[in-house]
């Protein structure tokens, strides 16, 4: 997959699947499924055309994914995980 199509974020790749025709071919679906099941590629599905897309949704999705991996047993531990994950975002967000 060309590097301009896949965004490297933290220690794995994100693919913004806008469910456009090019992403629905059997070959493309097979590639994405294979990479996703290997843990190499995390897909975030977005509608092909939406006037209200907000990039912060990508951040919330990633934070949610990382926190759920740790399976927090309390609200306090979940909050601490969210804070730690937020601080680990490269750039000005942390």
C-alpha positions as CSV (number, residue, x, y, z in Angstrom):
1,X,0.0,0.0,0.0
2,X,1.5,3.4,-0.9
3,X,2.8,5.4,2.0
4,X,0.6,8.4,1.1
5,X,-2.5,6.2,1.7
6,X,-1.5,4.9,5.1
7,X,-0.8,7.1,8.1
8,X,1.8,5.9,10.6
9,X,0.7,6.8,14.1
10,X,2.3,5.4,17.3
11,X,3.6,2.0,16.6
12,X,1.2,0.8,13.8
13,X,-0.5,2.1,10.7
14,X,-4.0,3.7,10.3
15,X,-6.0,3.5,7.1
16,X,-8.9,5.9,6.6
17,X,-11.4,3.7,4.8
18,X,-13.9,6.1,3.2
19,X,-15.8,3.2,1.7
20,X,-15.2,4.5,-1.8
21,X,-15.4,2.2,-4.8
22,X,-11.6,1.7,-4.9
23,X,-11.7,0.2,-1.4
24,X,-14.4,-2.3,-2.1
25,X,-12.6,-4.4,-4.7
26,X,-12.0,-8.0,-3.7
27,X,-8.2,-7.5,-3.8
28,X,-8.3,-4.4,-1.7
29,X,-10.7,-5.9,0.9
30,X,-8.5,-9.0,1.1
31,X,-5.3,-6.9,1.6
32,X,-7.0,-4.8,4.3
33,X,-8.5,-7.8,6.1
34,X,-5.1,-9.6,6.1
35,X,-3.2,-6.6,7.4
36,X,-5.9,-5.9,10.0
37,X,-5.9,-9.5,11.3
38,X,-2.1,-9.4,11.6
39,X,-2.3,-6.3,13.8
40,X,-0.4,-4.3,11.2
41,X,-3.2,-2.0,10.1
42,X,-6.0,-0.4,12.0
43,X,-8.9,0.8,9.9
44,X,-11.1,3.7,10.7
45,X,-14.2,3.7,8.5
46,X,-15.4,7.1,7.4
47,X,-18.3,7.9,5.0
48,X,-17.1,8.8,1.5
49,X,-18.6,12.3,1.7
50,X,-19.5,14.0,5.0
51,X,-19.4,17.7,5.6
52,X,-19.0,17.2,9.4
53,X,-15.9,15.0,9.6
54,X,-13.8,16.0,12.5
55,X,-10.2,14.8,12.8
56,X,-10.5,14.6,16.6
57,X,-12.6,11.6,16.0
58,X,-9.5,9.8,14.9
59,X,-7.8,10.7,18.1
60,X,-10.7,9.5,20.3
61,X,-10.9,6.3,18.3
62,X,-7.2,5.6,18.9
63,X,-7.4,6.5,22.6
64,X,-10.4,4.3,23.0
65,X,-8.7,1.4,21.3
66,X,-5.5,1.8,23.5
67,X,-7.5,2.0,26.7
68,X,-9.7,-1.0,25.9
69,X,-6.6,-3.1,25.3
70,X,-5.7,-2.6,29.0
71,X,-9.1,-3.7,30.1
72,X,-9.4,-1.2,33.0
73,X,-11.4,-2.4,36.0
74,X,-12.2,1.0,37.6
75,X,-13.1,4.5,36.4
76,X,-9.9,5.9,38.1
77,X,-7.6,3.5,36.2
78,X,-9.5,4.2,33.0
79,X,-8.9,8.0,33.5
80,X,-5.2,7.4,34.2
81,X,-4.9,5.3,31.0
82,X,-6.6,8.1,29.0
83,X,-4.3,10.7,30.4
84,X,-1.2,8.6,29.7
85,X,-2.3,7.8,26.1
86,X,-3.1,11.4,25.5
87,X,0.3,12.5,26.6
88,X,1.9,9.9,24.3
89,X,0.5,11.6,21.2
90,X,3.4,13.2,19.3
91,X,3.3,16.9,18.6
92,X,1.4,19.6,20.3
93,X,-1.5,17.5,21.5
94,X,0.3,16.0,24.6
